[in-house]
Amino acid sequence: MPKRKITNKNSNLIKLIIKLLFSPLLIGRWGWRKNKKVMIIVGLIIICVAYFGYPYLGEVIDSQVLSIATQELQSEVTSNLGVNTNDFVNILDYNESEILTTDIHEKLKVHFIDVGQADSILIQTANNKNMLIDAGNNNDSELVCSYLSQNNVKKLDVLVGTHLHEDHIGGMDAVIDNFDIGNIYMPKDSTTTKTFRDVLTSMQNKGLKSKYVKAGDFISFDNIDIEVLNPIKDNYSNRNGYSIVLKMDYGNNSFLFTGDAEAENEKDILSKNYNIDVDVLKVGHHGSDTSSTEAFLKAVSPEYAIIMVGDNNYGHPNNVVLDRLDSLGAQIYRTDKEGTIVMVSDGNFIEFSE
C-alpha cells in the first residue's frame, strides 16, 4: 500500500499556509523590496491554492529555512506596511510553538487486522504498550494470535470487547489464553452463547474480570486517555446498540472506533455534543446502512474511513454509505481490498505503512 500523509485539520493547515506564504522569500530579498504589491498578491494566491489544494501539497520548506523566512517577512512587513505581525498572528489564533514543532515524536501504530467479516484492531505505543479492540470470529483465533506475536506483543495492557457478537469476541478466549492481559473492558451486557461462555471461562482461568464502561468513562492506555462515547443507555433492543465507541486523541491526530454502533447510537452521541470531528473513522457495522447516518458522518467529517469487511451476504459495505463518505471527501480503505491496514502517527502526521 502506498504511503500517504495527512495533517491535523486546524494547526497544520495554518502551518502549511504560512510556509507557502513565506516561500517567495526564497527568491531573495529583492523580490520583496522591488515588487511589494506583486509579492503580496502572490502570497494571497498561494493562500487560496493552499486552502483548496490541501492536503495534496507537501512540505516545501524545512524548519530552519522557515524560521529565517519568518524573521525576514516580519521585518519587511513591519517596516513597509506598518503592520505588527504579532497582531496578525493573534488574529490567526494559533500557537506558534505547536505549528513549528512536532508535539509528539513517538510513533503510535494502529493496525486494522484483516479478519474478514469481523473486527480486530491493534494499537501500539512507542513504549511497547498494546491495546486490542475486538478479536474477530472464532475461526480467526489463530490468525489474531499469530499477528500479535509477529508484532512483538507479549502483553495486552488493554483488551476491549466492543459487544458480544461472535465476529467481535470470537477470538478473545484464545487471546486471553495466549497473552498476558492487563485490563479487560466490555459493555454491561450478557448472553448465553458458547462464544461468550468461552471468553468468561478463559478470564476465570486467569483470575481476570472485565470492567464495564459506558459513555463518559475514560480508558487509560499508556499516556493516552481514550474517551468512551457509547453505550449511553442501559437497554438496547439490538445487541449492536451496546457497542463500545471509543475516541482516541494522539497529539493533533484523532481516531474514532465505533464497533457495530447503529443509527440509534449515533443519534444519542450527537445529542451529547461530543467532539467527534476526527481524522480517522472506523466505519460502524462493516459499512452497513444501519449505521453511518448522514448527520453522524457530517459531524465526524473523517479524512480517512476504514471499513472492516469480508465476503458476506449482507451487502456490506452499503453503496449509500460509500456515497456519503465519498461526498464528504473521505478516502476509503477496505480490508477486503487492501488487506490489513497499518497507520502510523507521530501526533501531527499519519502515514499508511506497508
C-alpha positions as CSV (number, residue, x, y, z in Angstrom):
1,M,0.0,0.0,0.0
2,P,1.5,3.4,-0.9
3,K,2.3,5.7,2.0
4,R,0.1,8.7,2.4
5,K,0.2,11.5,4.8
6,I,-2.5,13.6,6.5
7,T,-2.2,16.5,8.9
8,N,-4.2,18.0,11.7
9,K,-7.2,19.9,10.3
10,N,-6.5,23.1,12.1
11,S,-3.0,24.0,13.2
12,N,-1.2,22.0,10.5
13,L,-3.3,23.7,7.7
14,I,-2.2,27.1,9.1
15,K,1.4,25.8,9.2
16,L,1.2,24.8,5.6
17,I,-0.3,28.1,4.5
18,I,2.4,30.1,6.4
19,K,5.1,28.0,4.8
20,L,3.7,28.6,1.3
21,L,3.3,32.3,2.0
22,F,6.9,32.6,3.0
23,S,8.2,30.6,0.1
24,P,8.6,33.6,-2.3
25,L,11.3,34.9,0.1
26,L,13.5,32.1,-1.2
27,I,13.8,34.0,-4.4
28,G,15.7,36.7,-2.5
29,R,15.1,39.9,-0.6
30,W,15.0,41.8,-3.8
31,G,11.7,40.1,-4.7
32,W,10.0,41.8,-1.7
33,R,11.7,45.2,-1.9
34,K,11.2,45.7,-5.6
35,N,7.9,44.1,-6.0
36,K,6.0,44.5,-2.8
37,K,2.5,44.6,-4.3
38,V,3.2,41.8,-6.6
39,M,4.6,39.7,-3.7
40,I,1.5,40.4,-1.6
41,I,-0.8,39.4,-4.4
42,V,1.3,36.2,-5.0
43,G,1.0,35.5,-1.3
44,L,-2.8,35.8,-1.3
45,I,-2.9,33.5,-4.4
46,I,-0.8,30.9,-2.6
47,I,-3.1,31.0,0.4
48,C,-6.0,30.2,-1.8
49,V,-4.1,27.4,-3.5
50,A,-3.1,26.0,-0.1
51,Y,-6.7,26.1,1.1
52,F,-8.3,24.4,-1.8
53,G,-5.4,22.1,-2.7
54,Y,-4.7,20.9,0.8
55,P,-4.0,18.1,1.8
56,Y,-2.3,17.2,-1.5
57,L,0.5,19.8,-1.1
58,G,3.6,18.5,0.7
59,E,6.2,20.1,2.8
60,V,8.0,22.9,0.9
61,I,10.4,24.5,3.3
62,D,12.3,22.9,6.1
63,S,12.0,24.3,9.6
64,Q,15.3,26.2,9.5
65,V,14.5,28.0,6.3
66,L,11.0,28.7,7.6
67,S,12.4,30.3,10.7
68,I,14.7,32.6,8.7
69,A,11.9,33.4,6.3
70,T,9.6,34.3,9.2
71,Q,12.0,36.8,10.6
72,E,12.6,38.3,7.2
73,L,8.9,38.7,6.5
74,Q,8.1,40.2,9.9
75,S,10.8,42.8,9.4
76,E,9.8,43.7,5.9
77,V,6.0,43.8,6.6
78,T,6.5,46.0,9.8
79,S,8.8,48.5,8.0
80,N,7.0,48.7,4.7
81,L,3.3,48.2,5.6
82,G,3.3,49.4,9.2
83,V,1.6,46.1,10.3
84,N,2.5,44.5,13.6
85,T,3.0,40.8,12.6
86,N,2.3,39.7,16.2
87,D,-1.2,41.1,15.9
88,F,-1.6,39.2,12.7
89,V,-0.5,36.0,14.4
90,N,-3.0,36.6,17.2
91,I,-5.8,37.1,14.7
92,L,-4.9,33.7,13.2
93,D,-5.3,32.4,16.8
94,Y,-2.7,29.6,16.6
95,N,0.1,28.5,18.9
96,E,3.4,29.1,17.1
97,S,5.3,26.5,19.1
98,E,2.6,24.0,18.2
99,I,2.9,24.7,14.5
100,L,6.6,25.0,14.1
101,T,7.5,21.9,16.1
102,T,6.3,18.4,16.4
103,D,4.5,17.9,19.7
104,I,4.9,14.2,19.9
105,H,7.9,12.4,18.4
106,E,7.0,8.9,19.4
107,K,5.1,6.8,16.9
108,L,1.7,5.3,17.6
109,K,0.7,2.4,15.4
110,V,-2.9,1.4,14.6
111,H,-3.4,-2.0,12.9
112,F,-6.8,-2.8,11.3
113,I,-6.3,-6.5,11.1
114,D,-7.8,-8.3,8.1
115,V,-10.2,-10.7,9.8
116,G,-12.7,-10.8,7.0
117,Q,-16.3,-10.0,8.0
118,A,-15.2,-9.1,11.6
119,D,-13.3,-6.6,13.6
120,S,-9.9,-6.7,15.3
121,I,-7.8,-3.6,15.9
122,L,-4.3,-3.5,17.5
123,I,-2.9,-0.2,18.9
124,Q,0.7,0.0,19.9
125,T,2.6,2.9,21.5
126,A,6.4,3.6,21.4
127,N,6.6,2.4,25.0
128,N,5.7,-1.1,23.9
129,K,2.2,-0.9,25.3
130,N,-0.5,-2.7,23.4
131,M,-4.3,-2.5,23.2
132,L,-6.6,-4.8,21.3
133,I,-10.1,-3.8,20.3
134,D,-12.1,-7.0,19.4
135,A,-10.6,-10.3,18.2
136,G,-12.5,-11.4,15.2
137,N,-14.6,-14.6,14.8
138,N,-13.9,-17.9,16.5
139,N,-12.2,-19.1,13.3
140,D,-9.9,-16.1,13.4
141,S,-8.3,-17.1,16.8
142,E,-5.1,-18.4,15.3
143,L,-4.8,-15.6,12.8
144,V,-5.2,-12.9,15.5
145,C,-2.8,-14.6,18.0
146,S,-0.2,-15.1,15.2
147,Y,-0.5,-11.4,14.1
148,L,0.0,-10.2,17.7
149,S,3.1,-12.4,18.1
150,Q,4.5,-11.2,14.8
151,N,4.2,-7.7,16.1
152,N,6.1,-8.4,19.3
153,V,3.1,-8.4,21.5
154,K,3.7,-10.3,24.8
155,K,1.2,-8.4,26.9
156,L,-2.1,-6.7,26.1
157,D,-2.3,-3.8,28.5
158,V,-5.9,-3.2,27.4
159,L,-8.3,-5.6,25.8
160,V,-11.7,-4.3,24.7
161,G,-14.7,-6.4,23.5
162,T,-16.9,-3.8,22.0
163,H,-20.0,-6.0,22.2
164,L,-20.9,-9.7,22.5
165,H,-21.4,-10.8,18.9
166,E,-19.2,-13.6,17.7
167,D,-17.5,-11.6,15.0
168,H,-16.0,-9.3,17.6
169,I,-15.3,-11.5,20.6
170,G,-14.9,-14.9,18.9
171,G,-11.1,-14.9,19.3
172,M,-10.9,-13.3,22.7
173,D,-10.7,-16.5,24.6
174,A,-7.6,-17.6,22.6
175,V,-6.1,-14.1,23.1
176,I,-6.6,-14.3,26.8
177,D,-5.2,-17.8,26.9
178,N,-2.0,-17.0,25.0
179,F,-1.0,-13.5,26.2
180,D,-0.6,-11.6,29.5
181,I,-3.6,-9.4,29.9
182,G,-3.9,-6.1,31.8
183,N,-7.4,-4.6,31.9
184,I,-10.5,-6.0,30.0
185,Y,-13.3,-3.7,29.1
186,M,-16.8,-4.8,27.9
187,P,-20.3,-3.3,27.9
188,K,-22.7,-4.3,30.6
189,D,-24.5,-7.0,28.7
190,S,-24.8,-10.8,28.8
191,T,-25.7,-13.7,26.6
192,T,-25.8,-17.5,26.8
193,T,-23.9,-18.2,23.6
194,K,-20.9,-20.6,23.7
195,T,-18.7,-17.8,22.4
196,F,-19.4,-15.6,25.4
197,R,-19.1,-18.5,27.8
198,D,-15.7,-19.4,26.4
199,V,-14.5,-15.9,27.0
200,L,-15.7,-16.0,30.6
201,T,-14.0,-19.3,31.1
202,S,-10.7,-18.0,29.9
203,M,-11.0,-15.0,32.1
204,Q,-11.8,-17.1,35.1
205,N,-8.9,-19.5,34.4
206,K,-6.5,-16.5,34.7
207,G,-8.4,-14.8,37.6
208,L,-9.5,-11.9,35.4
209,K,-12.7,-9.8,35.4
210,S,-14.0,-7.4,32.9
211,K,-14.7,-3.8,33.7
212,Y,-18.0,-2.3,32.5
213,V,-17.7,1.0,30.7
214,K,-20.3,3.5,29.4
215,A,-20.4,6.9,27.9
216,G,-18.4,9.5,29.9
217,D,-15.8,7.0,31.1
218,F,-12.2,7.0,30.1
219,I,-9.8,4.1,29.4
220,S,-6.2,4.8,30.4
221,F,-3.7,3.4,27.9
222,D,-0.1,4.3,28.4
223,N,-0.2,8.2,28.4
224,I,-3.4,8.3,26.4
225,D,-6.9,8.8,27.8
226,I,-9.4,7.3,25.5
227,E,-12.9,8.6,25.8
228,V,-15.9,6.3,25.9
229,L,-18.9,7.7,23.9
230,N,-21.2,4.7,24.0
231,P,-23.2,2.9,25.4
232,I,-25.3,5.8,26.6
233,K,-28.4,3.8,27.6
234,D,-28.8,0.8,29.9
235,N,-31.1,-1.2,27.5
236,Y,-31.0,-1.7,23.8
237,S,-33.3,-3.9,21.6
238,N,-30.3,-4.8,19.4
239,R,-27.1,-6.2,20.8
240,N,-25.1,-3.8,18.4
241,G,-26.5,-1.0,20.5
242,Y,-24.3,-1.9,23.4
243,S,-21.2,-1.4,21.2
244,I,-18.4,0.5,23.0
245,V,-17.5,3.6,20.9
246,L,-14.0,5.0,21.6
247,K,-12.4,8.3,20.7
248,M,-8.7,8.4,20.8
249,D,-6.7,11.7,20.6
250,Y,-3.0,11.4,20.0
251,G,-1.4,14.9,19.7
252,N,-3.2,16.6,16.8
253,N,-4.5,13.3,15.4
254,S,-7.7,11.7,16.3
255,F,-9.4,8.3,15.8
256,L,-13.0,7.1,16.3
257,F,-13.6,3.4,16.8
258,T,-17.3,2.5,16.5
259,G,-17.7,-1.2,16.8
260,D,-21.2,-2.1,15.4
261,A,-22.9,1.0,16.8
262,E,-26.0,1.8,14.8
263,A,-28.2,4.8,13.9
264,E,-29.8,5.0,17.4
265,N,-26.3,5.2,19.0
266,E,-25.1,7.8,16.5
267,K,-28.2,10.0,17.3
268,D,-27.5,9.7,21.0
269,I,-23.9,10.5,20.6
270,L,-24.8,13.6,18.6
271,S,-27.3,14.7,21.3
272,K,-24.5,14.7,23.8
273,N,-22.5,17.2,21.7
274,Y,-19.3,15.2,21.9
275,N,-16.4,16.4,19.8
276,I,-16.4,13.7,17.1
277,D,-14.6,15.6,14.4
278,V,-11.7,13.2,13.7
279,D,-9.1,12.3,11.2
280,V,-9.8,8.6,11.0
281,L,-13.1,6.8,11.3
282,K,-13.5,3.0,11.7
283,V,-16.8,2.8,9.9
284,G,-19.6,1.3,12.0
285,H,-21.0,-2.2,11.5
286,H,-18.8,-3.1,8.5
287,G,-20.3,-0.3,6.3
288,S,-24.0,-1.4,6.9
289,D,-26.7,1.2,6.2
290,T,-28.0,0.6,9.7
291,S,-25.0,2.8,10.7
292,S,-23.2,5.8,9.3
293,T,-26.2,8.2,9.1
294,E,-25.7,11.4,7.1
295,A,-25.8,13.6,10.2
296,F,-23.3,11.5,12.0
297,L,-20.8,11.3,9.2
298,K,-21.0,15.1,8.6
299,A,-20.2,15.6,12.3
300,V,-17.3,13.2,12.1
301,S,-16.0,14.6,8.8
302,P,-13.2,12.0,8.5
303,E,-10.2,12.4,6.3
304,Y,-9.9,8.6,6.2
305,A,-12.6,6.0,6.6
306,I,-11.6,2.4,7.3
307,I,-14.2,-0.3,6.6
308,M,-13.5,-3.7,8.1
309,V,-15.4,-6.2,5.9
310,G,-15.1,-9.5,4.1
311,D,-17.1,-11.7,1.8
312,N,-20.7,-11.5,3.1
313,N,-24.4,-11.9,2.2
314,Y,-25.4,-8.6,3.9
315,G,-24.4,-6.2,1.1
316,H,-21.7,-4.7,3.3
317,P,-20.5,-2.1,2.7
318,N,-23.7,-0.5,1.5
319,N,-23.5,1.8,-1.5
320,V,-25.4,4.5,0.3
321,V,-22.7,4.6,3.0
322,L,-20.0,4.7,0.4
323,D,-21.6,7.6,-1.4
324,R,-22.0,9.5,1.9
325,L,-18.3,9.1,2.7
326,D,-17.3,10.0,-0.8
327,S,-19.4,13.1,-0.8
328,L,-17.5,14.2,2.3
329,G,-14.2,13.7,0.6
330,A,-13.1,10.9,2.8
331,Q,-10.6,8.5,1.4
332,I,-12.0,5.0,1.9
333,Y,-9.9,1.9,2.7
334,R,-11.4,-1.6,3.0
335,T,-9.8,-4.7,4.5
336,D,-11.5,-6.8,1.8
337,K,-9.5,-4.8,-0.8
338,E,-6.3,-3.6,0.9
339,G,-5.9,-6.4,3.5
340,T,-4.6,-5.4,6.9
341,I,-4.2,-1.6,7.1
342,V,-1.5,-0.1,9.3
343,M,-1.4,3.6,10.2
344,V,1.5,5.3,12.0
345,S,1.0,8.6,13.8
346,D,3.6,11.0,15.3
347,G,0.9,13.2,16.8
348,N,0.9,15.5,13.8
349,F,1.0,13.3,10.7
350,I,-0.4,10.0,9.9
351,E,1.2,7.6,7.4
352,F,-0.2,4.4,5.9
353,S,2.5,1.8,6.3
354,E,3.3,-1.1,4.1
